[in-house]
Amino acid sequence: MSSAPPPPPADRRPRAADAPLRIMTWNVWWRFGDWRARREAILAVLQDEQPDVVGLQEVWADDDENLAEWLAERLGMHAAWSPSPAPERWRRRLARHGDPSADSLQFGNAVISRWPFLSTDVLELPAGGHEDEGRTALQVLVDAPRRPLPFTTTHLNSSPAESAVRVAQVRELVPFVARTRVKGEHYPPVLTGDFNAVAESDELRLCQGYLTAGPVPGFVLVDSWRFADPAHPGVTWDRRNPFVARIHQPDARIDHVLVGLAPFTGEGSVRDVRRVAVDPVDGVWASDHTAVLVDLEP
């Protein structure tokens, strides 16, 4: 798979006029497990689903290679990368798994896109009085065909006991997203990521701004999963996955795609939403998280 010649750039491939904007978020589990086999499985999922813009969390990089750039090259896409300013906690975890390269590896967020970026920016998130995990948000403005798409991806603190830290992070994250609003010129902003929090949590309610007053008056982000079948739990931390089962925590929906309120004309509103990467690829679980894929009206 990786030895095949690279495909033509994704922005030059034929595209139907009414094709949706296909958005995806996925935590790709850094360099844990058999990362070489998992890397191929991640690539296979992306080739099958053909998303236009993907927010990736737990992306690894070393002196020779960056996972997001490796994927983008093989998919004919563009890549933006935001390394963590404090990856020490992650390096300690990997060292405990016996990886001799742990001390030289970077950890961070990335975006890969069918279309180029008009701008990129990074926000460092607060540690909230706990060990600084180097959490960031990566923001890009995608040069989509009809209008620019403001797109942000993030990864909040992971401990179930650190809701207060995530609340503090959301209080800085939402203004960072809200500033990209340009009514009539841009699509509504999209915020994706592994929030390490369920939809009912204080941090997600605060982030969305319609069940709890948000940090930016008048700014609302809609949970795309509200457009799914109400009977489907949409779990992205799924005990069917053996990497999750061994943690002994309950199933949870902690990976989210949030979208700004669409205009009455509908551009950027949710057409469809579903989970992907819910099963192994040729016997290989691509990650410990499933991904969320959302089709937006163009």
N, C-alpha and C positions, 0 to 999 in steps of 0.2 A: 504493500500500500504506500509506504513512505518513499519507495524507490521510483514510483511513477512520476512522469513529468508533471510540473505544476499546471493546474487548470488555467484557463484565461481569467483575467480579473472579473470578479463577480459583478461589478457594475457595468460590464459590457455584455453580459449574457441577456438573451431575450427575456422580456418581462411583460406580462399582460397589463393592460392599462388599469384594470380594476384589482390588480393583485394587492393583497394587504401588506402592511408593514409587519414583518414577522420578527417579534422581539423575544429574547430568551434570557433567562438567568440560570446560572449553574455554578455551584461550588464544586470544584474539581479535585479536592482532597490533596492538595500540595504534592509532596513526593513520598507519600505513604504507600505501603503495599508494593505490589509489582508494578511500579509506575510506568515502565516501558510498555507492558501489555495494556495497562489502563489508558496510556496516551493514544494508542491505536484505537481502542474502543471509544474514547472521547471523539476522536476524528471521525469514526464511522457514524456515530450518532449525529454529528453536525452535518455530515454529507447527506444523510438520510432526510433530516428535517429542513435543511437549507434555510436557516434563519438569516435575516438581514442584518440584525444588530444583536450582539450577545454580550451580556455582562458576566464576567468570570471572576470568581473569588478563589482564594488559595492557589494562585498561579505561582509556579516556581520559575526561578531563573538562576543560572550560574554564569561563569565567565564565558562559556561557549554557546549557551543556548537559552532561549526564553520560550516557555510553553506556548504563550499566546502568539508569539511571532512564528513559531513552528507550525501551529495550526493555521494561522492566517496565510502563510506561504502556500500551504497545500490546498487551501480552499479558495485562493485567489482573492483574499480579503485584506483589509487594512487593520493594523493593530495599534492600540495605545496601552501603555503600561504604567502602573503606579506602585513602586516598591514600598514596602513598609519601612518607616524610619527606625523601627525597634523590633527586629525579627528574632531577638534572643530567645524568647519563650518558645517559639516554634522550632528553633534550632535545637533547644534542649530536648523537646519532644522527639524530634527525629533521631537525635543521638541515642536516646533510650531504645529506639528501634534498631540500633546497630548500624546506621548509615554513616560511614566514615567521612562523607562529604558535607555533613550537616553544617559545619561552621562556615562554609563558603556559600551556602545557598541563600537566595533572596526569596521573599514571600510577599505577595501583594495582590492587587486587583488589576483587571485588564478589561478592555473592550475590543472586540473584533467586529468589523463592519463591512458590509458590501460596498459602501460608499466612503469616500475620504472624509476626514475631519476638518471642519472649519476652525476649530479651536479645541484646546484641552486645558483642564485645570484640576488641581488636587486640593482637597481639604483634609488636614490632619484632625482627627477626632480626639476629644478629651479622654483621659484615663479615669476620671472620676474618683481620684484618691486611691485607686488600685494600681497594681503593676501595669506599666504602660505596655500594651500589646501592640502598639504601632498601628492602630486602626485608622484607615483613611477612606475617603470617598473620591472616586475618579469621575470627572465630568467631561463629556465631549459634546460638541455640537456637530451632528452628522449632516453632511451635505446630501440629504435625500432629494429625490427628483423634483417633488412638488414644492417643498419648503423645508427649511432646516428642522432637524429633530434634536431637541435637548435631551440628553441621555446621561444618567448618573448611575453608577453601581457602587455598592458599599458592602462592608462586612463588619458587623458590630460584635462587641464582646460576647464570649461564648458561654460563660458559666450561668447555669440556671438561676443562681443566687445574685446575679449582677444586673437585675432589672433597673436599678437606680442609675447604674453607669450607662446603660443603653438609653435611658430617658435623657440623660445629660448629652449623650452623643446626638440623639434625635433633635434636641433643641438647637444644635448648631448645624445639623445636616439639612433640616427643612428650609431655613433661609438660603442656604447654598443652592438648593434646587429651585426655590421660588424665584430667585433673581433671573432665571433663564426665561421667564414668561415674556413673550412678545405677542400679544393677541393679534391675530390676523396675518402675522408674518411667520411664526413658528408653529409647529405642532405643539400640543400641550406637553409639558415636561413628563418624562418617564423616569421613575426611580426603581432600580432593581437591586436585589442582593440577598445575602444570607443575613437576616436580622437576628438570628438565634432567638426568636421570639414569636409566639403565636399571635394570630390576629386579634385575640381578645385582650392581649397584654396592654399595660399602661403605655409602653413605648410605641406600639403600633397604633393604638387609639390616638395618641398625641401626634404621631407622624401623619395620620390621615386627616385629622382636623375636622371630622364631621360627627363623631360621637363624643369627642373631647376637643375643647378649643385648642387649636394648634399654635405653634410658635409665631406664625405669620398670619395676622388677621385677614380673613377672606380667601385664604389659600387652602385648597382641598386636594388631596390625593385619594383616588378611588382604588380600592383593592380589586384587581382584575378578577380574582377568583369568585367574586360576587356574581359574575356572569356565567359561572359554571353550573352544572347540575347541583342543586342544593343537597342531593343525597350523596354526593361524592365528597369525601373528606379532604381530598387533595394533599395528603401527607407527602412531605418531601424528605422527612427523616423517618424511614420506613423499616420496620423490624424484619420485613422480608429479606432485606439486604443483610448478609452475614456481618458486614462491617459495622452495621448499626446494632444488630441483635446482641453483639458481645458487650455493648455499652450498658445494657440493662436499663434503658430509659424508654418511656412510652413513645408511640408514634406521634409525630407532630408536623404541622405545616409551618415551617420557619423560614422558607425561601419565598420571596414575594416580588411581584411586579405591580407597582403602584403607578397610576396614570393620572395626570391632571384632568380637570373637568373639560370635556370637549365642548366646542361651540354647537349651536343648534344645527349647523350644517353637517356635523358628525365627524369631521376630520380628527383622527387620533382616538376615536372611541373604540371600545373593545368589541370586536366581531366574534372572537372565539378564544377559549383558553383551555389548556390541557397540560397534563404532566407528560414528560418524555424521559427516556433513559430509565424506565421503570423495571427493566429486566436486563440480565447479562447479555453481552455481545460475544457470541461464540464462547460462552462459558466464563467471560470476564466481566465483573462488575466495574463499570467505568469510574465510579465514584461512590462515596458513602451517601451522597445526596442524589435525589432525583432532580431533574430540571423542570422549570416552568416555561412553557411556550405560549405566547399571546399573539394573536393576529389583530392588528389595529386597522381601522378604516383609513384608506389612503386620502 
